[in-house]
Amino acid sequence: ACIAQILGEAGRIDVLINNAGVGITGPVEEIEMAAVREHFQVNCFGPLYTIQNVLPVMREQKDGLIVNITSIAADMGLPFRGPYSAAKGALERMTEALRMETQAFGIRICNVAPGDFVSDIAARRHLKSLLPSRIFEKLLMNHYKL
């Protein structure tokens, strides 16, 4: 509906910036799969769905720019933020493939992978409950000598 509205008002789509992002915290071992799936829905699949719906328009125009905001975390597995790193990394790999698939149509696609900066993502980060083993607490205590 959003894409149809833009086309109705502007007649074209020149730029798409995917800046979806939520955080998730917890040890990979203890994060429920439903939470990981939900996380990928926002940070990876949502942008891909939007791209799939914008690409036919840009291909017809023979022009367009898609910018995916990922994260420096896409290039490394951050401890206690594994699903975040994985989802942003998956979006980066998809972006690389799409760039090669669409360049012949005049469509440019790139990633912007910022490092850490002040934002409110931590306030919206999903804090997942721990399993009864409380491995997360034990890891922190041993690692940081708490």
Buried (B, 14 or more C-beta within 10 A) or exposed (E): EEBEEBEEEEEEBEEBEBEBBBBBBBBBEBBEEEBBEBBBBBBBBBBBEBBEBBBEBBBEBEBBBBBBBBBEBBEEBBEBBBBBBBBBBBBBEBBEEBBEEBEEBEBBBEBEBEEEEEEEBEEEBBEBEBBEEEEBEEBBEEEEEE
